[in-house]
Amino acid sequence: MSSKSLGILYGVLGVVLFSSKAVMVKLAYRYDVDTLDLLLFRMLFSLPFYVFILFLIRKKTSKTKIVTEDYAWLFLFGLIGYYLASYFDFLGLNYIKAGLERIILFVYPTIVVFLNWLIFRKKITQVQFIAILVTYVGVLITFWDELDVSGNEVLWGGFLVLLSAITYASYLVGSGWLIPKFGVLRFTCYAMIVSTICIVLHYLVAGNWDFMGYPWPVYAYGLAMAIFATLIPSFLVSAAIGKLGASNFSILGSLGPISTILLAFVFLDEKLTYWQLVGMLVVIFGVTYLSIQGKKRAKG
């Protein structure tokens, strides 16, 4: 299997596992768990694994020289990637429906491509443009019948979710630049540890301090999110970015809302409409087009 094909495989698996988080959150919310508490459980349960992995790779040296400025950038992208992006998203969902939230959130592939063009002067290729266009058409078709923009607070909620998309896109761009310096494992561990520290500090300031009073399924869902929706996909995504680049990986991210629909259909008994099926096929076509054209360019 070629490096690009392996990167696509890693990316798809990472996106699907990350998307399972939404289903686990909904299952946990049935027990009236606080949003910040659940976010805290997710990160704290995953923290020991990242620390242990750092311990295992402590003797490995980077192929490139790492300077103090690189650590400063790593801290910044850890702050915005898995902390601010998640926090803004959860806040926005208080004001808008999930269908509208997903459409706004998944503008991040175009933000990634734009940031790469703006910062690194990377040309937007015809393949990337077509793949982005096709996948967004698919996402819009999928969630068209879920849109409900009624209410006075919808603009504020949409703005918060847009901030989430911007911060996550910034993280992807920073990851593509820093991963070669630190390596996939070290970069991912550092970024997730930074995010955990930020969430803990947030909880110390704004938490309700009732995190020990929930029934055991809440902690079980928190542990499942830590392993299957955080730990494993974080490494898969970092590996995919390292092999594909941030721009191409961001297009794979359009599979996220599609996999969320399927998982919700299976585990939450949510409806799966005809238009959602059509939209999923369009998105899959867009991702497949990116993969096939990428292989042709590599052979050429």
C-alpha positions as CSV (number, residue, x, y, z in Angstrom):
1,M,0.0,0.0,0.0
2,S,1.4,3.4,-1.0
3,S,2.1,6.1,1.5
4,K,-0.9,8.2,0.2
5,S,-3.3,5.3,0.3
6,L,-2.2,4.5,3.9
7,G,-2.7,8.1,4.8
8,I,-6.2,8.0,3.4
9,L,-6.9,4.8,5.4
10,Y,-5.6,6.4,8.6
11,G,-7.6,9.6,7.9
12,V,-10.9,7.8,7.3
13,L,-10.6,5.6,10.4
14,G,-9.6,8.6,12.5
15,V,-12.5,10.7,11.3
16,V,-15.0,7.9,11.9
17,L,-13.7,7.2,15.4
18,F,-13.7,11.0,16.2
19,S,-17.3,11.2,14.9
20,S,-18.4,8.5,17.4
21,K,-17.8,11.0,20.1
22,A,-21.2,12.7,19.3
23,V,-23.1,9.5,19.8
24,M,-21.3,8.8,23.2
25,V,-22.0,12.3,24.3
26,K,-25.8,11.9,23.6
27,L,-25.8,8.6,25.4
28,A,-24.1,10.2,28.4
29,Y,-26.5,13.2,28.3
30,R,-29.3,10.9,29.2
31,Y,-27.9,10.9,32.7
32,D,-28.0,14.8,32.9
33,V,-24.2,15.1,32.9
34,D,-22.8,18.6,32.7
35,T,-21.0,19.5,29.4
36,L,-17.8,20.6,31.0
37,D,-17.8,17.6,33.3
38,L,-18.1,15.2,30.3
39,L,-15.3,17.1,28.5
40,L,-13.1,16.8,31.6
41,F,-13.7,13.1,31.9
42,R,-12.8,12.6,28.2
43,M,-9.5,14.3,28.6
44,L,-8.5,13.1,32.1
45,F,-9.1,9.5,31.2
46,S,-7.0,9.8,28.1
47,L,-4.2,11.7,29.8
48,P,-2.3,8.7,31.4
49,F,-2.1,7.0,28.0
50,Y,-0.4,10.1,26.4
51,V,2.0,10.4,29.3
52,F,2.9,6.7,29.1
53,I,3.5,7.0,25.4
54,L,5.8,10.0,25.9
55,F,7.7,7.9,28.5
56,L,8.1,5.1,26.0
57,I,9.5,7.3,23.3
58,R,11.6,9.6,25.6
59,K,14.9,8.4,24.1
60,K,14.0,9.0,20.5
61,T,15.5,12.1,19.1
62,S,14.0,14.3,16.4
63,K,15.5,14.3,12.9
64,T,15.3,18.1,12.8
65,K,16.4,20.6,15.4
66,I,13.6,21.8,17.7
67,V,13.9,25.3,19.1
68,T,12.0,27.1,21.8
69,E,9.7,28.8,19.3
70,D,8.5,25.4,18.1
71,Y,7.3,24.5,21.6
72,A,5.5,27.8,21.8
73,W,3.7,27.1,18.6
74,L,2.9,23.6,19.8
75,F,1.4,25.0,23.0
76,L,-0.7,27.4,20.9
77,F,-2.0,24.8,18.6
78,G,-2.7,22.4,21.5
79,L,-4.7,25.2,23.1
80,I,-6.9,25.9,20.0
81,G,-7.1,22.4,18.6
82,Y,-8.7,20.1,21.1
83,Y,-9.7,22.7,23.7
84,L,-11.1,25.9,22.1
85,A,-12.5,24.1,19.1
86,S,-14.5,21.6,21.3
87,Y,-15.5,24.3,23.7
88,F,-16.9,26.7,21.1
89,D,-18.7,23.8,19.4
90,F,-20.4,22.7,22.6
91,L,-21.4,26.3,23.4
92,G,-22.9,26.8,19.9
93,L,-25.0,23.7,20.2
94,N,-26.9,25.5,23.0
95,Y,-28.4,27.9,20.5
96,I,-28.7,26.0,17.1
97,K,-29.8,22.6,15.9
98,A,-27.3,19.9,15.2
99,G,-28.0,19.9,11.5
100,L,-27.1,23.6,11.1
101,E,-24.1,23.2,13.5
102,R,-22.7,20.4,11.3
103,I,-23.0,22.4,8.1
104,I,-21.2,25.4,9.7
105,L,-18.6,23.3,11.3
106,F,-17.6,21.5,8.2
107,V,-16.5,24.6,6.4
108,Y,-13.2,24.0,7.9
109,P,-11.7,22.2,4.9
110,T,-12.0,25.4,2.9
111,I,-10.5,27.3,5.8
112,V,-7.5,24.9,5.9
113,V,-6.9,25.3,2.2
114,F,-7.2,29.1,2.4
115,L,-4.9,29.3,5.4
116,N,-2.3,27.2,3.6
117,W,-2.6,29.5,0.7
118,L,-2.4,32.6,2.8
119,I,0.4,31.6,5.1
120,F,2.5,29.1,3.1
121,R,1.5,30.2,-0.4
122,K,0.4,26.7,-1.3
123,K,-1.5,26.6,-4.5
124,I,-5.1,25.4,-4.5
125,T,-5.1,22.6,-7.0
126,Q,-7.9,21.8,-9.4
127,V,-8.3,18.4,-7.7
128,Q,-8.6,20.0,-4.2
129,F,-11.1,22.5,-5.5
130,I,-13.4,19.9,-7.2
131,A,-13.2,17.6,-4.2
132,I,-14.1,20.4,-1.8
133,L,-17.0,21.5,-4.0
134,V,-18.4,17.9,-4.4
135,T,-18.1,17.1,-0.7
136,Y,-19.8,20.3,0.4
137,V,-22.6,19.7,-2.0
138,G,-23.0,16.2,-0.3
139,V,-22.9,17.7,3.2
140,L,-25.6,20.3,2.3
141,I,-27.8,17.6,0.7
142,T,-27.4,15.4,3.8
143,F,-28.5,18.0,6.3
144,W,-30.8,20.2,4.1
145,D,-34.0,18.8,5.7
146,E,-32.6,19.3,9.2
147,L,-32.1,23.1,8.9
148,D,-34.1,25.3,11.3
149,V,-32.8,28.8,11.5
150,S,-35.7,30.2,13.6
151,G,-35.0,32.0,16.8
152,N,-33.3,35.1,18.0
153,E,-30.1,33.4,19.2
154,V,-29.3,31.4,16.0
155,L,-26.7,34.0,14.7
156,W,-24.8,33.9,18.0
157,G,-24.8,30.1,18.0
158,G,-23.7,30.0,14.4
159,F,-20.9,32.4,15.1
160,L,-19.6,30.2,18.0
161,V,-19.6,27.1,15.7
162,L,-17.8,29.1,13.0
163,L,-15.2,29.9,15.6
164,S,-14.9,26.2,16.3
165,A,-14.3,25.5,12.6
166,I,-11.7,28.3,12.4
167,T,-9.8,27.1,15.5
168,Y,-9.8,23.4,14.3
169,A,-8.6,24.5,10.8
170,S,-5.8,26.5,12.4
171,Y,-4.8,23.4,14.4
172,L,-4.7,21.3,11.2
173,V,-2.5,23.8,9.5
174,G,-0.1,24.0,12.4
175,S,0.0,20.2,12.7
176,G,1.1,19.9,9.1
177,W,4.0,22.2,9.8
178,L,5.1,20.9,13.2
179,I,4.5,17.1,12.9
180,P,7.6,16.6,10.8
181,K,9.7,18.4,13.5
182,F,8.4,16.5,16.5
183,G,7.2,13.3,15.0
184,V,3.6,12.0,15.0
185,L,3.6,10.4,18.5
186,R,5.5,13.2,20.4
187,F,3.5,16.0,18.7
188,T,0.1,14.3,19.4
189,C,1.0,13.6,23.1
190,Y,2.2,17.1,23.7
191,A,-0.9,18.7,22.0
192,M,-3.3,16.5,23.9
193,I,-1.6,17.2,27.3
194,V,-1.7,20.9,26.6
195,S,-5.5,20.6,25.8
196,T,-6.1,18.6,29.0
197,I,-4.3,21.2,31.1
198,C,-6.4,24.0,29.6
199,I,-9.6,22.0,30.3
200,V,-8.6,21.4,33.9
201,L,-7.8,25.1,34.4
202,H,-11.2,26.0,32.9
203,Y,-12.9,23.5,35.2
204,L,-11.1,25.0,38.3
205,V,-12.5,28.4,37.4
206,A,-16.0,27.5,36.1
207,G,-16.8,23.9,37.0
208,N,-19.6,22.8,39.3
209,W,-17.4,20.5,41.4
210,D,-20.0,17.7,41.3
211,F,-18.0,15.4,39.0
212,M,-18.1,12.5,41.5
213,G,-21.9,12.3,41.8
214,Y,-22.8,10.6,38.5
215,P,-23.9,7.0,37.9
216,W,-21.3,4.6,36.6
217,P,-22.4,4.7,32.9
218,V,-21.3,8.3,32.7
219,Y,-17.8,7.4,33.6
220,A,-17.9,4.4,31.2
221,Y,-18.9,6.7,28.3
222,G,-16.1,9.1,29.4
223,L,-13.6,6.3,29.3
224,A,-14.9,5.0,25.9
225,M,-14.6,8.6,24.5
226,A,-11.0,8.8,25.9
227,I,-9.9,5.7,24.2
228,F,-12.0,5.2,21.0
229,A,-12.9,8.9,20.3
230,T,-9.8,10.7,21.4
231,L,-6.6,8.6,22.0
232,I,-6.7,6.2,18.9
233,P,-8.1,8.7,16.4
234,S,-5.7,11.5,17.5
235,F,-2.8,9.4,16.4
236,L,-4.5,8.3,13.2
237,V,-5.3,11.9,12.3
238,S,-1.7,13.1,13.0
239,A,-0.3,10.2,10.9
240,A,-2.8,11.0,8.1
241,I,-1.8,14.7,8.2
242,G,1.9,13.7,8.0
243,K,1.3,11.6,4.9
244,L,-1.4,13.6,3.1
245,G,-0.8,17.2,4.3
246,A,-3.4,19.3,6.1
247,S,-5.3,20.4,3.0
248,N,-6.0,16.9,1.7
249,F,-6.8,15.5,5.1
250,S,-9.3,18.3,5.7
251,I,-11.3,17.1,2.7
252,L,-11.5,13.6,4.3
253,G,-13.0,15.3,7.3
254,S,-16.2,15.7,5.3
255,L,-16.9,12.1,6.1
256,G,-17.3,13.0,9.8
257,P,-21.0,14.2,9.7
258,I,-21.9,11.3,7.4
259,S,-20.4,8.7,9.8
260,T,-22.2,10.5,12.7
261,I,-25.5,10.0,10.9
262,L,-24.9,6.3,10.4
263,L,-23.7,5.8,14.0
264,A,-26.7,7.8,15.4
265,F,-29.0,5.6,13.2
266,V,-27.6,2.4,14.7
267,F,-27.1,3.4,18.3
268,L,-29.7,6.2,18.9
269,D,-32.5,5.1,16.5
270,E,-32.3,8.5,14.7
271,K,-34.0,8.6,11.3
272,L,-32.0,8.1,8.1
273,T,-33.8,9.8,5.1
274,Y,-33.5,9.3,1.4
275,W,-31.7,12.7,1.0
276,Q,-29.2,11.7,3.7
277,L,-28.4,8.6,1.8
278,V,-28.0,10.6,-1.4
279,G,-25.7,13.1,0.4
280,M,-23.6,10.3,1.8
281,L,-23.0,8.9,-1.7
282,V,-22.0,12.3,-3.0
283,V,-19.5,12.8,-0.1
284,I,-18.0,9.4,-0.7
285,F,-17.6,10.2,-4.4
286,G,-15.8,13.4,-3.5
287,V,-13.3,11.7,-1.2
288,T,-12.8,8.8,-3.7
289,Y,-12.1,11.4,-6.5
290,L,-9.5,13.0,-4.3
291,S,-7.9,9.6,-3.7
292,I,-7.9,8.4,-7.3
293,Q,-6.6,11.7,-8.7
294,G,-3.9,11.8,-6.0
295,K,-2.6,8.4,-7.1
296,K,-2.6,9.5,-10.7
297,R,-0.5,12.5,-9.9
298,A,1.9,10.4,-7.8
299,K,2.4,7.9,-10.7
300,G,2.8,10.7,-13.2
